[in-house]
Amino acid sequence: MSDATERDDGMERREANAGNDGDESERLAATLGFLAAGLGVASAGLPWTDALVFRAIAGLQPEPALPALVAAAAFYARRRGVVEREAGARLAAVASGALVAVAAAALVLPAVRGTGAPVGVGAPVCLALGVFAVGFAVADHARVDAAGLGRRVRVGAAVVGVAVLGLVAGALVQSLVVSVAAAFDPPTVVRLAAAQGGFALALAVTALGYVVVTRRTLRYFDVRFGRRDALWTVGGLVGMFAVLLAGSAAASALGIPAASHDTVETIRQTPYLGLLLVPVSLLLVGPGEELLMRNVVQKRLYDAFSRRGAVLVGCLVFTLVHLPAYATPGAGAAALFATLARLFLVSLVLGVVYERTESVVAAALAHGGYDAIQFGALFYASVA
């Protein structure tokens, strides 16, 4: 065999291997989806709740096991080439979505039926796995390869880290403000309002720290506001209250109680705190949270996700960092889930406002106005 022929054969083998590597890279989303769905099947063997329709069969809860099995089969068939990518990914997404719905139902059914049955760990674990499986199905349908998935994981982990850092910094500043205020013995409402303002200020400082550490300029902050932004601000404010009212009405009709924010409970005990929190919300809370969660977290997600994907992931991060504030000792699983779901939808409105306007001022005004109106209403209701 001639040298030229050997070189040609070697090139063909390398090209074939490269093609196989590329196929494997493109199948990674389906592989990860299969693992998530498979773990979803396993989670059906964990404790769930007696409020579901069927009893466990062979140690597995049928309601989550069935959609998890369908999703796993769809991911596997897609990975093995038994079905086309689009069809397999769509079936996997639908089955994974059904898995999320079953887990959500398990969280709220005890309250809806008034059985008082406890909710086991299986429901929240399956909910998280179902969300991951849906994400992997969407990524597979969009032909996201291994490099794209890796970039999304890195960016997602980075923004979660920044959000958690802001949460920790806010809690530390809040504690510091309370300690310093104790030495001067101000009125309780002033001390509590200062603590809330300190928390929001810490979030803004975290956002500023991110810009400094990543060697960006202050122009990274989208501080602009025009007539179109004002319209989006008003629309966002209306949209958030529409979500609040619709969610509250649905929860009330189903008999699901609401999980109260710890600040709301404090206002009910010291009403004038609500009045002081009106300017604090407009001047500190709205700007502080939106600088971090929209101008840093959501904007950073644009580098790895589509604009819509960045809005959704950013809202998920926003909701999760609020979990400690709503996870009060008296909050049941149904109340906590319903409240966080409503918070996610409210955050989605803010995410859309920022994405459409690219103005953190518009998002901050909508957010601050939303909080201020509620705090003002709480003050009025408490003193009346």
C-alpha positions as CSV (number, residue, x, y, z in Angstrom):
1,M,0.0,0.0,0.0
2,S,1.4,3.4,-0.9
3,D,2.1,6.2,1.6
4,A,-0.6,8.3,-0.1
5,T,-3.2,5.6,0.3
6,E,-2.3,5.1,4.0
7,R,-2.6,8.8,4.6
8,D,-6.0,8.8,3.0
9,D,-7.2,5.8,5.1
10,G,-5.9,7.4,8.2
11,M,-7.7,10.7,7.4
12,E,-10.9,8.8,6.8
13,R,-10.6,7.0,10.1
14,R,-10.0,10.3,11.9
15,E,-13.0,11.9,10.2
16,A,-15.2,8.9,11.1
17,N,-14.0,9.1,14.7
18,A,-14.6,12.9,14.8
19,G,-18.1,12.2,13.4
20,N,-18.8,9.6,16.1
21,D,-17.5,12.1,18.8
22,G,-19.8,14.7,17.4
23,D,-22.8,12.4,17.5
24,E,-22.0,11.4,21.1
25,S,-21.6,15.1,22.0
26,E,-25.0,15.8,20.5
27,R,-26.6,12.9,22.4
28,L,-25.4,14.2,25.8
29,A,-28.6,16.0,26.6
30,A,-30.6,12.9,25.9
31,T,-28.2,10.9,28.1
32,L,-28.6,13.3,31.0
33,G,-32.3,13.4,30.4
34,F,-32.4,9.6,30.6
35,L,-30.5,9.7,33.9
36,A,-32.9,12.4,35.4
37,A,-36.0,10.4,34.3
38,G,-34.5,7.2,35.6
39,L,-33.9,8.9,39.0
40,G,-37.5,10.0,38.7
41,V,-38.6,6.4,38.5
42,A,-36.4,5.7,41.6
43,S,-38.0,8.6,43.5
44,A,-41.3,6.9,43.1
45,G,-40.1,4.5,45.7
46,L,-39.6,7.2,48.2
47,P,-42.3,8.3,50.7
48,W,-45.0,10.4,48.9
49,T,-48.5,11.1,50.4
50,D,-51.6,9.1,51.1
51,A,-53.6,11.9,49.3
52,L,-52.8,10.4,45.9
53,V,-55.3,8.2,44.1
54,F,-53.3,4.9,44.0
55,R,-51.4,3.0,46.6
56,A,-47.8,2.0,46.1
57,I,-47.3,-1.1,44.0
58,A,-44.2,-3.1,44.7
59,G,-42.8,-0.2,46.6
60,L,-43.4,2.3,43.7
61,Q,-45.9,5.1,43.6
62,P,-47.7,4.6,40.2
63,E,-48.6,8.2,39.5
64,P,-44.9,9.4,39.2
65,A,-43.5,6.1,38.0
66,L,-45.5,6.0,34.8
67,P,-44.5,9.4,33.3
68,A,-41.0,8.9,34.5
69,L,-40.8,5.5,32.7
70,V,-42.2,7.1,29.5
71,A,-39.7,9.9,29.7
72,A,-36.8,7.6,30.3
73,A,-37.9,5.4,27.4
74,A,-38.2,8.4,25.1
75,F,-34.8,9.7,26.0
76,Y,-33.3,6.2,25.5
77,A,-35.0,5.7,22.1
78,R,-33.8,9.1,21.0
79,R,-30.3,8.4,22.1
80,R,-30.2,5.0,20.3
81,G,-31.6,6.5,17.2
82,V,-34.8,4.5,17.3
83,V,-36.8,7.7,16.9
84,E,-35.9,11.0,15.4
85,R,-34.5,13.7,17.6
86,E,-37.5,16.1,17.4
87,A,-40.1,13.4,18.0
88,G,-38.2,11.8,20.9
89,A,-37.4,15.1,22.5
90,R,-41.0,16.2,22.3
91,L,-42.3,13.0,23.9
92,A,-39.6,13.2,26.6
93,A,-40.6,16.9,27.3
94,V,-44.3,16.0,27.6
95,A,-43.7,13.0,29.8
96,S,-41.3,15.0,32.0
97,G,-43.8,17.8,32.2
98,A,-46.4,15.3,33.4
99,L,-43.9,14.2,36.0
100,V,-43.6,17.8,37.3
101,A,-47.4,18.0,37.4
102,V,-47.7,14.8,39.4
103,A,-45.2,16.0,41.9
104,A,-46.9,19.4,42.2
105,A,-50.2,17.7,42.7
106,A,-48.7,15.6,45.5
107,L,-47.6,18.7,47.3
108,V,-51.1,20.4,47.2
109,L,-53.6,17.5,47.3
110,P,-53.4,17.0,51.1
111,A,-54.5,20.6,51.6
112,V,-57.1,20.5,48.8
113,R,-58.7,17.4,50.1
114,G,-58.3,18.4,53.7
115,T,-56.9,15.1,54.7
116,G,-53.9,16.5,56.5
117,A,-51.8,13.7,55.1
118,P,-48.1,14.4,55.4
119,V,-46.0,14.9,52.2
120,G,-42.9,12.8,51.9
121,V,-39.6,13.6,50.4
122,G,-40.5,11.9,47.1
123,A,-42.6,14.8,45.8
124,P,-40.1,17.6,46.1
125,V,-37.3,15.3,44.8
126,C,-39.4,14.2,41.9
127,L,-40.3,17.8,41.2
128,A,-36.7,18.9,40.8
129,L,-35.9,15.8,38.7
130,G,-38.8,16.5,36.4
131,V,-37.7,20.1,35.9
132,F,-34.2,19.0,35.0
133,A,-35.6,16.4,32.6
134,V,-37.8,19.0,30.9
135,G,-34.7,21.2,30.5
136,F,-32.6,18.4,29.0
137,A,-35.5,17.5,26.6
138,V,-35.6,21.2,25.4
139,A,-31.8,21.2,25.0
140,D,-31.9,18.0,23.0
141,H,-34.6,19.4,20.8
142,A,-32.6,22.5,20.2
143,R,-29.5,20.4,19.3
144,V,-27.4,21.7,22.2
145,D,-24.2,19.7,22.2
146,A,-21.8,18.9,25.1
147,A,-20.0,22.2,24.8
148,G,-23.3,24.1,24.9
149,L,-24.4,22.1,27.9
150,G,-21.1,22.7,29.7
151,R,-21.4,26.4,29.1
152,R,-24.9,26.5,30.5
153,V,-23.9,24.6,33.6
154,R,-20.9,26.9,34.2
155,V,-22.9,30.1,33.7
156,G,-25.8,28.7,35.7
157,A,-23.6,27.7,38.6
158,A,-21.9,31.1,38.5
159,V,-25.2,33.1,38.8
160,V,-26.5,30.8,41.5
161,G,-23.3,31.5,43.4
162,V,-23.7,35.2,43.0
163,A,-27.3,35.1,44.1
164,V,-26.4,33.0,47.2
165,L,-23.5,35.3,48.0
166,G,-25.9,38.3,47.8
167,L,-28.4,36.4,50.1
168,V,-25.6,35.7,52.7
169,A,-24.3,39.2,52.5
170,G,-27.8,40.6,53.0
171,A,-28.3,38.4,56.0
172,L,-25.0,39.5,57.5
173,V,-25.7,43.2,57.0
174,Q,-29.1,42.7,58.4
175,S,-27.7,41.2,61.6
176,L,-25.1,43.9,61.8
177,V,-27.7,46.6,61.5
178,V,-29.8,45.0,64.2
179,S,-26.8,44.7,66.5
180,V,-25.7,48.4,66.0
181,A,-29.3,49.6,66.4
182,A,-29.6,47.8,69.7
183,A,-26.9,50.1,71.1
184,F,-29.0,53.2,70.3
185,D,-32.3,51.7,71.2
186,P,-34.4,53.2,68.4
187,P,-38.1,52.5,67.9
188,T,-38.7,48.9,66.8
189,V,-40.2,50.0,63.4
190,V,-37.1,52.1,62.6
191,R,-34.8,49.2,63.5
192,L,-36.7,46.8,61.4
193,A,-36.9,49.2,58.4
194,A,-33.2,49.8,58.7
195,A,-32.5,46.1,58.6
196,Q,-34.6,45.7,55.5
197,G,-32.8,48.6,53.8
198,G,-29.5,47.1,54.8
199,F,-30.4,43.8,53.3
200,A,-31.3,45.5,50.0
201,L,-28.2,47.6,50.0
202,A,-26.1,44.5,50.4
203,L,-27.6,43.0,47.3
204,A,-26.7,46.2,45.4
205,V,-23.2,46.0,46.7
206,T,-22.9,42.4,45.6
207,A,-24.0,43.4,42.1
208,L,-21.3,46.1,42.1
209,G,-18.7,43.6,43.4
210,Y,-19.6,41.3,40.5
211,V,-18.9,44.1,38.0
212,V,-15.6,45.0,39.7
213,V,-14.4,41.4,40.0
214,T,-15.3,40.6,36.4
215,R,-13.5,43.8,35.2
216,R,-16.5,45.3,33.7
217,T,-17.3,49.0,33.7
218,L,-20.3,50.7,35.5
219,R,-21.9,51.0,32.0
220,Y,-22.7,47.3,32.5
221,F,-25.6,48.5,34.7
222,D,-28.6,49.3,32.4
223,V,-29.5,52.6,34.1
224,R,-31.7,54.2,31.5
225,F,-35.4,55.2,31.5
226,G,-37.5,56.5,28.7
227,R,-41.2,56.8,27.7
228,R,-41.3,53.2,26.4
229,D,-39.7,52.0,29.7
230,A,-42.3,53.8,31.7
231,L,-45.1,52.0,29.8
232,W,-43.4,48.7,30.5
233,T,-43.1,49.6,34.1
234,V,-46.8,50.3,34.4
235,G,-47.7,47.2,32.5
236,G,-45.4,45.1,34.6
237,L,-46.9,46.5,37.8
238,V,-50.4,45.7,36.5
239,G,-49.2,42.2,35.4
240,M,-47.7,41.4,38.8
241,F,-50.9,42.3,40.6
242,A,-52.9,40.3,38.1
243,V,-50.8,37.3,38.9
244,L,-51.1,38.0,42.6
245,L,-54.9,38.2,42.5
246,A,-55.3,35.3,40.2
247,G,-53.0,33.1,42.3
248,S,-54.6,34.1,45.5
249,A,-58.1,33.4,44.1
250,A,-57.1,30.0,42.8
251,A,-55.4,29.0,46.1
252,S,-58.4,30.2,48.0
253,A,-60.8,28.2,45.8
254,L,-58.7,25.1,46.3
255,G,-58.4,25.7,50.0
256,I,-54.7,26.1,50.0
257,P,-53.4,28.6,52.6
258,A,-50.7,31.1,51.8
259,A,-47.2,31.0,53.2
260,S,-46.5,34.5,54.7
261,H,-43.2,36.3,54.2
262,D,-41.6,36.9,57.6
263,T,-41.8,40.6,57.0
264,V,-45.5,40.4,56.5
265,E,-45.9,38.7,59.9
266,T,-43.8,41.4,61.5
267,I,-45.9,44.2,60.0
268,R,-49.0,42.6,61.4
269,Q,-47.5,42.9,64.8
270,T,-45.9,46.4,64.3
271,P,-48.2,48.1,61.7
272,Y,-46.1,51.3,61.2
273,L,-43.3,49.2,59.8
274,G,-45.4,48.8,56.7
275,L,-45.6,52.6,56.3
276,L,-41.8,52.9,56.7
277,L,-41.2,50.1,54.2
278,V,-43.0,52.0,51.4
279,P,-40.1,54.4,50.7
280,V,-37.6,51.6,51.6
281,S,-39.1,49.4,48.9
282,L,-39.0,52.2,46.3
283,L,-35.5,53.5,47.0
284,L,-33.7,50.4,48.2
285,V,-35.4,47.0,47.9
286,G,-36.6,47.4,44.3
287,P,-33.2,48.7,43.0
288,G,-31.1,46.4,45.1
289,E,-32.9,43.1,44.1
290,E,-33.2,44.1,40.5
291,L,-29.6,45.2,40.1
292,L,-28.5,41.7,41.3
293,M,-31.2,39.4,40.0
294,R,-31.9,41.1,36.6
295,N,-28.9,43.2,35.7
296,V,-26.4,40.6,36.9
297,V,-28.0,37.2,37.0
298,Q,-30.4,37.4,34.1
299,K,-28.0,39.4,31.9
300,R,-25.2,37.0,32.6
301,L,-27.5,34.1,31.6
302,Y,-27.8,35.7,28.1
303,D,-24.3,34.5,27.4
304,A,-25.3,30.8,27.6
305,F,-29.0,30.6,27.1
306,S,-31.5,32.1,24.7
307,R,-33.2,35.2,25.9
308,R,-36.4,33.3,26.9
309,G,-34.3,30.6,28.5
310,A,-32.4,33.2,30.5
311,V,-35.6,34.8,31.7
312,L,-36.9,31.4,32.9
313,V,-33.7,30.3,34.6
314,G,-33.2,33.7,36.2
315,C,-36.8,33.6,37.6
316,L,-36.1,30.1,39.0
317,V,-33.0,31.4,40.8
318,F,-35.0,34.4,42.1
319,T,-37.6,32.1,43.5
320,L,-35.2,29.7,45.1
321,V,-33.3,32.5,46.9
322,H,-36.6,33.6,48.5
323,L,-37.3,30.1,49.8
324,P,-35.8,30.9,53.3
325,A,-38.1,33.9,53.8
326,Y,-41.2,31.9,53.1
327,A,-40.2,28.6,54.7
328,T,-41.5,29.6,58.1
329,P,-42.2,26.9,60.8
330,G,-46.0,27.1,60.2
331,A,-45.9,26.9,56.4
332,G,-47.1,23.5,55.0
333,A,-45.9,21.9,51.8
334,A,-49.0,23.1,49.8
335,A,-48.8,26.7,51.1
336,L,-45.1,26.9,50.4
337,F,-45.4,25.4,46.9
338,A,-48.4,27.7,45.9
339,T,-46.6,30.8,47.3
340,L,-43.3,30.0,45.5
341,A,-45.2,29.2,42.2
342,R,-46.9,32.6,42.5
343,L,-43.6,34.3,43.2
344,F,-42.1,32.6,40.2
345,L,-44.8,34.1,37.9
346,V,-44.4,37.5,39.5
347,S,-40.7,37.3,38.9
348,L,-41.4,36.2,35.3
349,V,-43.2,39.5,34.8
350,L,-40.2,41.4,36.0
351,G,-37.9,39.3,33.9
352,V,-39.9,40.1,30.8
353,V,-39.9,43.8,31.7
354,Y,-36.2,43.9,31.9
355,E,-35.7,41.7,28.8
356,R,-38.0,44.0,26.7
357,T,-36.6,47.3,28.0
358,E,-33.0,46.4,28.9
359,S,-33.6,49.0,31.7
360,V,-33.0,48.0,35.3
361,V,-34.7,51.2,36.3
362,A,-38.0,50.0,34.8
363,A,-37.7,46.6,36.6
364,A,-36.7,48.3,39.8
365,L,-39.6,50.7,39.7
366,A,-42.1,47.9,39.0
367,H,-40.6,45.7,41.8
368,G,-40.4,48.6,44.3
369,G,-43.9,49.8,43.5
370,Y,-45.3,46.2,43.8
371,D,-43.8,45.8,47.3
372,A,-44.7,49.4,48.4
373,I,-48.3,49.1,47.5
374,Q,-48.6,45.8,49.4
375,F,-46.8,47.2,52.4
376,G,-49.0,50.3,52.4
377,A,-52.1,48.1,52.1
378,L,-50.9,46.0,55.1
379,F,-50.4,49.1,57.1
380,Y,-53.8,50.4,56.4
381,A,-55.4,47.1,57.1
382,S,-53.5,46.7,60.4
383,V,-54.4,50.1,61.8
384,A,-58.0,50.0,60.5
